[in-house]
């Protein structure tokens, strides 16, 4: 299976996509090992971060209840999306392994944490580097819903400036937008202070199945670490310890 180009990435050291605010869409807003899409198996190579003594990263959102539930960023890719969830949405198992990257908090833009998982990565060999992921999923947390919305709205404008059309998407309880292009398809959804971005390369599914799979996976990823349903409202957030584990990245201005 050929990967045509790196997927569009959201937040951190990677490029972003985001929420549509002023484009006429109704309130829309950027792997745990995997096994072969053709049915072959490969071991997991996920890098995890220590789960003990997580660093506190945020304050409660302005709409948070007094006893808001905590959102903990997933410590592994399996915690973000399980193999069963991936298989169910995609209809088959992705080949290769997964990669895990922790993004550092960025207080200047209200971002309290980010994790990015790449699924369907062909490992590096003696003669070639690792492939780009077939599916990339980022979960980002912010100090409040306004900060999350502001960040992604700016990137939507940038994508539209590049000629990418933003379409609607349906994720229960969330505001979502879909960017479908020749190179990849990206769905971005926001719920309260959380944003999830999922990018799938072309060739695995047709357009309708791609949208349905990304919608299903977005709903699952938005619920990761909350211990509650996707439609739940206010929370506070905590990030995994970012003491430079394998795969840790720095962040860029694109939140």
KOLKOL-767535 format. One record per residue (C-alpha): residue in three letters; x, y, z. Coordinates in pm, whole numbers. Each point is the difference from the previous one (the first is absolute). Layout:
<code: ALA	x: X	y: Y	z: Z>
...
***
This chain:
<code: UNK	x: 0	y: 0	z: 0>
<code: UNK	x: 150	y: 332	z: -108>
<code: UNK	x: -16	y: 312	z: 215>
<code: UNK	x: -19	y: 299	z: -229>
<code: UNK	x: 97	y: 281	z: 234>
<code: UNK	x: 12	y: 87	z: 368>
<code: UNK	x: -351	y: 63	z: 135>
<code: UNK	x: -100	y: 347	z: 105>
<code: UNK	x: 77	y: 34	z: 369>
<code: UNK	x: -149	y: 217	z: 268>
<code: UNK	x: 180	y: 172	z: 284>
<code: UNK	x: 355	y: -9	z: 123>
<code: UNK	x: 288	y: -23	z: -240>
<code: UNK	x: -235	y: -108	z: -273>
<code: UNK	x: -229	y: 192	z: -231>
<code: UNK	x: -360	y: 64	z: 101>
<code: UNK	x: -360	y: -7	z: -111>
<code: UNK	x: -290	y: 124	z: 202>
<code: UNK	x: -348	y: 129	z: 63>
<code: UNK	x: -219	y: 184	z: -244>
<code: UNK	x: -154	y: 297	z: 167>
<code: UNK	x: -79	y: 245	z: -274>
<code: UNK	x: -49	y: -224	z: -300>
<code: UNK	x: -373	y: -60	z: 25>
<code: UNK	x: 26	y: -338	z: 170>
<code: UNK	x: -207	y: -40	z: 313>
<code: UNK	x: 246	y: 30	z: 285>
<code: UNK	x: 281	y: -220	z: -130>
<code: UNK	x: 300	y: 10	z: 113>
<code: UNK	x: 817	y: -470	z: -87>
<code: UNK	x: 523	y: -1512	z: 354>
<code: UNK	x: 34	y: -343	z: 386>
<code: UNK	x: 120	y: -199	z: -294>
<code: UNK	x: -174	y: -66	z: -324>
<code: UNK	x: 5	y: -297	z: -229>
<code: UNK	x: -13	y: -46	z: -371>
<code: UNK	x: -280	y: 155	z: -203>
<code: UNK	x: 23	y: -309	z: -214>
<code: UNK	x: -15	y: -216	z: 311>
<code: UNK	x: 368	y: -37	z: 91>
<code: UNK	x: 117	y: 67	z: 354>
<code: UNK	x: 268	y: 231	z: 132>
<code: UNK	x: 107	y: 75	z: 358>
<code: UNK	x: -85	y: 326	z: 171>
<code: UNK	x: 276	y: 257	z: 37>
<code: UNK	x: -187	y: 270	z: 182>
<code: UNK	x: 206	y: 229	z: 224>
<code: UNK	x: -177	y: 81	z: 324>
<code: UNK	x: 59	y: 266	z: 260>
<code: UNK	x: -2	y: -48	z: 379>
<code: UNK	x: -352	y: -2	z: 134>
<code: UNK	x: 97	y: 81	z: 357>
<code: UNK	x: 11	y: 352	z: 136>
<code: UNK	x: -142	y: 173	z: -311>
<code: UNK	x: 66	y: 371	z: -21>
<code: UNK	x: -300	y: 226	z: 39>
<code: UNK	x: -45	y: 202	z: -318>
<code: UNK	x: -313	y: 204	z: 14>
<code: UNK	x: -274	y: 174	z: 188>
<code: UNK	x: -369	y: -85	z: -30>
<code: UNK	x: -186	y: 139	z: -299>
<code: UNK	x: -234	y: 291	z: 57>
<code: UNK	x: -295	y: -236	z: -32>
<code: UNK	x: 144	y: -273	z: 222>
<code: UNK	x: -200	y: -135	z: 286>
<code: UNK	x: 149	y: 23	z: 348>
<code: UNK	x: 74	y: -372	z: -1>
<code: UNK	x: 106	y: -31	z: -364>
<code: UNK	x: 142	y: -333	z: -111>
<code: UNK	x: 366	y: -4	z: -101>
<code: UNK	x: 111	y: -59	z: -358>
<code: UNK	x: 331	y: -183	z: -2>
<code: UNK	x: 183	y: -11	z: -331>
<code: UNK	x: 50	y: -362	z: -108>
<code: UNK	x: 330	y: -150	z: 109>
<code: UNK	x: 12	y: -238	z: -298>
<code: UNK	x: -157	y: -24	z: -343>
<code: UNK	x: -213	y: -292	z: 119>
<code: UNK	x: -146	y: 233	z: 263>
<code: UNK	x: -89	y: 247	z: -275>
<code: UNK	x: -152	y: -253	z: -242>
<code: UNK	x: -5	y: -374	z: 55>
<code: UNK	x: 68	y: -256	z: -269>
<code: UNK	x: -364	y: -107	z: 21>
<code: UNK	x: -118	y: 357	z: -58>
<code: UNK	x: 231	y: 40	z: -298>
<code: UNK	x: -101	y: -333	z: -153>
<code: UNK	x: -370	y: 76	z: 42>
<code: UNK	x: 25	y: 343	z: -163>
<code: UNK	x: 234	y: -93	z: -286>
<code: UNK	x: -141	y: -344	z: -69>
<code: UNK	x: 345	y: -158	z: 1>
<code: UNK	x: 319	y: 7	z: 198>
<code: UNK	x: 274	y: 249	z: -85>
<code: UNK	x: 347	y: -141	z: -69>
<code: UNK	x: 316	y: 95	z: 184>
<code: UNK	x: 40	y: 160	z: 339>
<code: UNK	x: -82	y: 327	z: 175>
<code: UNK	x: 186	y: 311	z: 110>
<code: UNK	x: -71	y: 221	z: 302>
<code: UNK	x: 102	y: 364	z: 38>
<code: UNK	x: -62	y: 228	z: 300>
<code: UNK	x: -39	y: 370	z: -70>
<code: UNK	x: 99	y: 245	z: 271>
<code: UNK	x: -255	y: 240	z: 152>
<code: UNK	x: -5	y: 345	z: -156>
<code: UNK	x: -152	y: 251	z: 247>
<code: UNK	x: 18	y: 291	z: -243>
<code: UNK	x: -277	y: -153	z: -211>
<code: UNK	x: -181	y: -176	z: 283>
<code: UNK	x: 111	y: -347	z: -101>
<code: UNK	x: 51	y: -229	z: 296>
<code: UNK	x: 113	y: -315	z: -180>
<code: UNK	x: 11	y: -203	z: -320>
<code: UNK	x: 62	y: -361	z: -94>
<code: UNK	x: 34	y: -123	z: -359>
<code: UNK	x: -19	y: -362	z: -108>
<code: UNK	x: 93	y: -132	z: -340>
<code: UNK	x: -162	y: -331	z: -96>
<code: UNK	x: 103	y: -228	z: -284>
<code: UNK	x: 370	y: 93	z: 3>
<code: UNK	x: 246	y: -226	z: -180>
<code: UNK	x: 307	y: -26	z: 227>
<code: UNK	x: 340	y: 123	z: -111>
<code: UNK	x: 245	y: -249	z: -147>
<code: UNK	x: 375	y: 6	z: -59>
<code: UNK	x: -59	y: 160	z: -338>
<code: UNK	x: -313	y: 210	z: 46>
<code: UNK	x: -162	y: 216	z: 262>
<code: UNK	x: -340	y: -57	z: 155>
<code: UNK	x: -299	y: 83	z: -217>
<code: UNK	x: -249	y: 274	z: 67>
<code: UNK	x: -315	y: -118	z: 182>
<code: UNK	x: -307	y: -110	z: -190>
<code: UNK	x: -212	y: 155	z: 274>
<code: UNK	x: 108	y: 276	z: 232>
<code: UNK	x: -201	y: 107	z: 305>
<code: UNK	x: 73	y: 296	z: 230>
<code: UNK	x: -181	y: 86	z: 322>
<code: UNK	x: 55	y: 352	z: 132>
<code: UNK	x: -125	y: 162	z: 319>
<code: UNK	x: -41	y: 370	z: 78>
<code: UNK	x: -73	y: 214	z: 301>
<code: UNK	x: -357	y: 61	z: -111>
<code: UNK	x: -232	y: -53	z: -299>
<code: UNK	x: 68	y: 350	z: -134>
<code: UNK	x: 373	y: -64	z: -26>
<code: UNK	x: -62	y: -324	z: -187>
<code: UNK	x: -239	y: 164	z: -244>
<code: UNK	x: 223	y: 302	z: -61>
<code: UNK	x: 299	y: -215	z: -90>
<code: UNK	x: -174	y: -218	z: -252>
<code: UNK	x: -200	y: 282	z: -156>
<code: UNK	x: 321	y: 172	z: -107>
<code: UNK	x: 127	y: -315	z: -167>
<code: UNK	x: -325	y: -58	z: -187>
<code: UNK	x: 47	y: 341	z: -157>
<code: UNK	x: 352	y: -99	z: -100>
<code: UNK	x: -119	y: -326	z: -158>
<code: UNK	x: -266	y: 182	z: -192>
<code: UNK	x: 265	y: 245	z: -117>
<code: UNK	x: 178	y: -301	z: -148>
<code: UNK	x: -314	y: -90	z: -193>
<code: UNK	x: -112	y: -287	z: 226>
<code: UNK	x: -377	y: -17	z: 37>
<code: UNK	x: -144	y: -53	z: 346>
<code: UNK	x: -303	y: -226	z: 24>
<code: UNK	x: -223	y: -107	z: 284>
<code: UNK	x: 47	y: -312	z: 210>
<code: UNK	x: -204	y: -164	z: 273>
<code: UNK	x: 155	y: -89	z: 335>
<code: UNK	x: -248	y: -43	z: 288>
<code: UNK	x: 14	y: 289	z: 246>
<code: UNK	x: 279	y: 175	z: -188>
<code: UNK	x: 46	y: 261	z: -270>
<code: UNK	x: 188	y: -143	z: -297>
<code: UNK	x: 135	y: 81	z: -345>
<code: UNK	x: 138	y: -220	z: -278>
<code: UNK	x: 277	y: 93	z: -242>
<code: UNK	x: 12	y: -235	z: -299>
<code: UNK	x: 285	y: 37	z: -248>
<code: UNK	x: 197	y: -206	z: -246>
<code: UNK	x: 284	y: -56	z: 246>
<code: UNK	x: -202	y: -95	z: 309>
<code: UNK	x: -326	y: 48	z: 190>
<code: UNK	x: 0	y: 171	z: 339>
<code: UNK	x: -280	y: 29	z: 253>
<code: UNK	x: 25	y: 245	z: 289>
<code: UNK	x: -246	y: 3	z: 288>
<code: UNK	x: -20	y: 208	z: 317>
<code: UNK	x: -187	y: -68	z: 321>
<code: UNK	x: 38	y: 234	z: 297>
<code: UNK	x: 376	y: 50	z: 46>
<code: UNK	x: 98	y: -302	z: -211>
<code: UNK	x: 89	y: -18	z: -369>
<code: UNK	x: 65	y: -314	z: -199>
<code: UNK	x: 147	y: -17	z: -350>
<code: UNK	x: 6	y: -313	z: -213>
<code: UNK	x: 166	y: -32	z: -341>
<code: UNK	x: -32	y: -305	z: -227>
<code: UNK	x: 196	y: -50	z: -320>
<code: UNK	x: -192	y: -80	z: -320>
<code: UNK	x: -33	y: -347	z: -144>
<code: UNK	x: -115	y: -189	z: 309>
<code: UNK	x: -370	y: 89	z: -21>
<code: UNK	x: -228	y: 184	z: -238>
<code: UNK	x: -113	y: 354	z: 81>
<code: UNK	x: -320	y: -96	z: 182>
<code: UNK	x: 168	y: -273	z: 203>
<code: UNK	x: 290	y: 232	z: 84>
<code: UNK	x: -235	y: 260	z: 143>
<code: UNK	x: -195	y: -260	z: 198>
<code: UNK	x: 318	y: -154	z: 142>
<code: UNK	x: 145	y: 335	z: 104>
<code: UNK	x: -328	y: 104	z: 164>
<code: UNK	x: -11	y: -324	z: 198>
<code: UNK	x: 363	y: 25	z: 108>
<code: UNK	x: -33	y: 369	z: 92>
<code: UNK	x: -283	y: -80	z: 239>
<code: UNK	x: 211	y: -271	z: 163>
<code: UNK	x: 311	y: 218	z: 25>
<code: UNK	x: -188	y: 291	z: 155>
<code: UNK	x: -109	y: -229	z: 280>
<code: UNK	x: 353	y: -131	z: 65>
<code: UNK	x: 115	y: 76	z: 353>
<code: UNK	x: -331	y: 143	z: 121>
<code: UNK	x: -161	y: -313	z: 137>
<code: UNK	x: -332	y: 135	z: -129>
<code: UNK	x: -191	y: 31	z: -325>
<code: UNK	x: 100	y: 238	z: -278>
<code: UNK	x: -298	y: 224	z: 70>
<code: UNK	x: 105	y: 85	z: 354>
<code: UNK	x: 62	y: 365	z: 67>
<code: UNK	x: 260	y: 172	z: 216>
<code: UNK	x: 329	y: -145	z: 121>
<code: UNK	x: 343	y: 97	z: 122>
<code: UNK	x: 302	y: -145	z: -176>
<code: UNK	x: 330	y: -154	z: 97>
<code: UNK	x: 286	y: -99	z: -226>
<code: UNK	x: 226	y: -302	z: 13>
<code: UNK	x: 346	y: 73	z: 132>
<code: UNK	x: 207	y: 156	z: -278>
<code: UNK	x: 350	y: -69	z: 129>
<code: UNK	x: 125	y: -72	z: -349>
<code: UNK	x: -123	y: -355	z: -56>
<code: UNK	x: 72	y: -164	z: -333>
<code: UNK	x: -196	y: 184	z: -265>
<code: UNK	x: -38	y: 328	z: 189>
<code: UNK	x: -19	y: 301	z: -226>
<code: UNK	x: 6	y: 374	z: 45>
<code: UNK	x: -289	y: 215	z: -113>
<code: UNK	x: -62	y: 255	z: -269>
<code: UNK	x: -225	y: 302	z: -19>
<code: UNK	x: -284	y: -196	z: -157>
<code: UNK	x: -139	y: -146	z: 324>
***
